[in-house]
Amino acid sequence: MSKRNQEESIEGFNDAAKTYHSLVESLERRKFKKKKLKLTDGGKKLIASLILAAAIPTSIYGLYNSSWAKRNRKLKEAHNYVDEVIIAQILDEEGYKPINKDLDVKVTKSKEEVEMLVRRIQSVMHVDRDTAYYIVFSYYGFDKEVFNNLGYANADEWAKAHDYKNPGDSMDSLVYSAADSFENMAEEEFLEAYDEYVIAAEKIGNVDIHDVSNEVSGNESR
């Protein structure tokens, strides 16, 4: 499943979660009519818990704890880390200045900028070129403007040009576009590189991209 499809599915999950919270609030506000049997506070809490437990679809719990959902959360965590810790340092070193108090920078999305980030990501995270492209494209949110600046109509055209098109007789070709295939194949490499990078950062006790990169490189050579 592509990142975009995953995000749409996550939005559906979020809607279900919001429905659940609305149900909880409604039940908490509801005033039940008194019966002849007087319940203790403990008894009331127990019954309320049973009512809520019965009302919450078990599918919500299953979805949240599924391997698919856990992987999506891991991907989001990894992308946030790379965007806010690694790419932020790269842009700072390249002379990009913050434009607000949140330290955001204004990117150009130009071909030169994309290629610079790809080279730096390769060097810092020790990933192959296509994985670096995936990381950079994700940083830009797979913005169509980025692909236009690279000389392609969109992400799918870029992926086809880089041999990510599924065979015509493959069932995957009916479900996944070339861009989907590119994302799906790159995600595993990205997560592995992210795990190695974070472990190295924790080992040396800082997040400086040069120090961490050297530690990752040292681990690979052992």
Wavefront OBJ file of the C-alpha trace (Angstrom):
o trace
v 0.000 0.000 0.000
v 1.393 3.406 -0.970
v 2.027 6.194 1.503
v -0.866 8.211 0.043
v -3.282 5.262 0.337
v -2.002 4.617 3.854
v -2.699 8.222 4.822
v -6.261 7.930 3.444
v -6.769 4.749 5.475
v -5.367 6.430 8.566
v -7.829 9.286 8.058
v -10.620 6.689 8.047
v -9.267 5.257 11.274
v -9.107 8.736 12.809
v -12.751 9.303 11.864
v -13.680 6.047 13.597
v -11.712 7.080 16.668
v -13.501 10.443 16.741
v -16.848 8.623 16.588
v -15.758 6.494 19.527
v -14.783 9.557 21.583
v -18.121 11.201 20.791
v -19.871 8.072 21.992
v -17.873 8.094 25.212
v -18.710 11.751 25.864
v -22.375 11.122 25.151
v -22.530 8.215 27.567
v -20.679 10.168 30.232
v -23.184 13.042 29.992
v -26.258 10.792 29.928
v -28.324 10.698 33.150
v -29.702 7.221 33.735
v -33.093 6.885 35.447
v -32.918 5.589 38.999
v -34.032 2.015 39.523
v -35.269 0.391 42.696
v -31.879 -1.225 43.100
v -29.447 1.327 44.465
v -25.936 0.934 43.144
v -22.756 1.862 44.933
v -20.303 4.184 43.171
v -18.137 1.182 42.408
v -21.078 -0.643 40.899
v -22.011 2.350 38.757
v -18.464 2.611 37.439
v -18.406 -1.089 36.636
v -21.692 -0.939 34.699
v -20.590 2.205 32.879
v -17.395 0.435 31.897
v -19.324 -2.558 30.614
v -21.642 -0.316 28.599
v -18.730 1.505 27.034
v -16.850 -1.702 26.326
v -19.883 -3.130 24.562
v -20.390 0.036 22.548
v -16.843 0.330 21.230
v -16.358 -1.673 18.030
v -13.644 -4.249 18.546
v -12.485 -3.541 15.015
v -11.116 -0.177 16.195
v -8.886 -1.917 18.694
v -7.845 -4.465 16.095
v -7.046 -1.805 13.517
v -4.983 0.289 15.917
v -2.915 -2.675 17.040
v -2.569 -4.358 13.667
v 0.867 -4.785 12.123
v -0.265 -2.471 9.299
v -1.170 0.332 11.725
v 2.016 -0.135 13.745
v 4.065 0.058 10.566
v 2.307 3.251 9.523
v 3.060 4.817 12.881
v 6.685 3.738 12.562
v 6.892 5.296 9.085
v 5.436 8.564 10.341
v 7.864 8.590 13.272
v 10.798 7.900 10.950
v 9.847 10.614 8.445
v 9.320 13.157 11.229
v 12.757 12.353 12.634
v 14.491 12.650 9.271
v 12.661 15.888 8.415
v 13.206 17.583 11.770
v 16.630 16.257 12.760
v 18.570 15.247 9.652
v 17.245 17.390 6.802
v 16.950 20.400 9.122
v 20.679 20.156 9.860
v 21.524 19.700 6.192
v 19.565 22.795 5.194
v 21.159 24.780 8.003
v 24.627 23.794 6.783
v 23.631 24.728 3.246
v 22.806 28.254 4.395
v 18.997 28.086 4.669
v 17.729 30.526 7.280
v 14.626 30.141 9.496
v 11.630 32.171 8.348
v 9.630 31.985 11.597
v 9.917 31.229 15.307
v 9.316 27.528 14.602
v 12.606 27.510 12.669
v 10.913 26.490 9.422
v 12.860 27.217 6.261
v 11.640 28.131 2.791
v 12.614 25.504 0.238
v 12.688 26.132 -3.512
v 11.825 22.592 -4.699
v 14.253 23.209 -7.554
v 16.140 20.444 -9.327
v 19.373 21.705 -7.774
v 17.879 21.595 -4.287
v 16.468 18.101 -4.779
v 19.777 16.748 -6.070
v 21.665 18.414 -3.215
v 19.390 16.808 -0.627
v 19.628 13.419 -2.319
v 23.441 13.543 -2.262
v 23.538 14.655 1.366
v 20.980 12.056 2.501
v 22.974 9.336 0.762
v 26.103 10.452 2.545
v 24.559 10.958 5.977
v 22.241 7.926 6.168
v 24.287 5.576 3.964
v 21.386 4.654 1.702
v 21.254 4.021 -2.044
v 20.231 6.760 -4.448
v 16.624 5.626 -4.943
v 16.024 5.396 -1.191
v 17.465 8.899 -0.845
v 15.050 10.111 -3.536
v 12.167 8.522 -1.643
v 13.234 10.298 1.566
v 13.525 13.644 -0.200
v 10.260 13.258 -2.118
v 8.538 12.402 1.172
v 10.018 15.524 2.762
v 8.346 17.558 -0.005
v 5.107 15.576 0.395
v 5.491 14.163 -3.135
v 4.580 17.615 -4.437
v 3.938 17.600 -8.178
v 6.027 20.768 -8.510
v 9.113 18.803 -7.469
v 8.660 16.303 -10.304
v 7.917 19.080 -12.780
v 11.192 20.725 -11.817
v 12.968 17.415 -12.403
v 11.452 17.244 -15.884
v 8.571 14.838 -15.241
v 4.805 15.292 -15.316
v 4.289 13.640 -11.939
v 5.593 10.998 -9.515
v 4.291 8.151 -11.662
v 6.213 9.322 -14.708
v 9.388 9.641 -12.633
v 8.931 6.125 -11.246
v 8.334 4.621 -14.694
v 11.463 6.302 -15.988
v 13.379 4.670 -13.123
v 12.071 1.160 -13.901
v 9.418 0.865 -11.209
v 6.601 -0.035 -13.595
v 4.905 -3.345 -12.791
v 4.800 -5.987 -15.554
v 1.677 -5.683 -17.675
v 0.576 -9.230 -16.832
v 1.064 -8.718 -13.102
v -1.961 -8.370 -10.824
v -0.041 -5.618 -9.045
v -0.284 -3.513 -12.192
v -4.055 -3.346 -11.675
v -3.691 -2.117 -8.109
v -0.422 -0.223 -7.834
v 0.911 2.552 -10.027
v 4.627 2.842 -10.755
v 4.853 5.513 -8.036
v 3.152 3.146 -5.568
v 5.665 0.421 -6.390
v 8.539 2.848 -5.900
v 7.233 3.930 -2.488
v 6.503 0.396 -1.317
v 9.935 -0.888 -2.317
v 11.787 2.073 -0.818
v 9.956 2.038 2.513
v 11.699 -1.090 3.812
v 15.162 0.235 2.995
v 14.231 3.537 4.589
v 13.023 1.970 7.837
v 16.138 -0.184 8.116
v 18.385 2.835 7.580
v 16.350 4.852 10.094
v 16.686 2.150 12.769
v 20.451 1.946 12.245
v 20.774 5.717 12.383
v 18.756 6.095 15.602
v 20.674 3.288 17.305
v 23.946 5.014 16.359
v 22.656 8.390 17.630
v 21.622 6.856 20.948
v 24.997 5.135 21.290
v 27.053 8.319 20.886
v 24.554 10.481 22.763
v 23.960 13.252 20.227
v 22.196 13.901 16.922
v 24.920 15.720 14.999
v 24.642 14.316 11.477
v 28.423 14.010 11.037
v 28.997 12.201 14.327
v 26.066 9.842 13.796
v 26.981 9.201 10.166
v 30.523 8.268 11.191
v 29.149 5.862 13.797
v 26.837 4.239 11.224
v 29.754 3.949 8.808
v 31.887 2.374 11.516
v 29.181 -0.174 12.294
v 28.957 -1.139 8.617
v 32.692 -1.736 8.345
v 32.859 -4.017 11.392
l 1 2 3 4 5 6 7 8 9 10 11 12 13 14 15 16 17 18 19 20 21 22 23 24 25 26 27 28 29 30 31 32 33 34 35 36 37 38 39 40 41 42 43 44 45 46 47 48 49 50 51 52 53 54 55 56 57 58 59 60 61 62 63 64 65 66 67 68 69 70 71 72 73 74 75 76 77 78 79 80 81 82 83 84 85 86 87 88 89 90 91 92 93 94 95 96 97 98 99 100 101 102 103 104 105 106 107 108 109 110 111 112 113 114 115 116 117 118 119 120 121 122 123 124 125 126 127 128 129 130 131 132 133 134 135 136 137 138 139 140 141 142 143 144 145 146 147 148 149 150 151 152 153 154 155 156 157 158 159 160 161 162 163 164 165 166 167 168 169 170 171 172 173 174 175 176 177 178 179 180 181 182 183 184 185 186 187 188 189 190 191 192 193 194 195 196 197 198 199 200 201 202 203 204 205 206 207 208 209 210 211 212 213 214 215 216 217 218 219 220 221 222
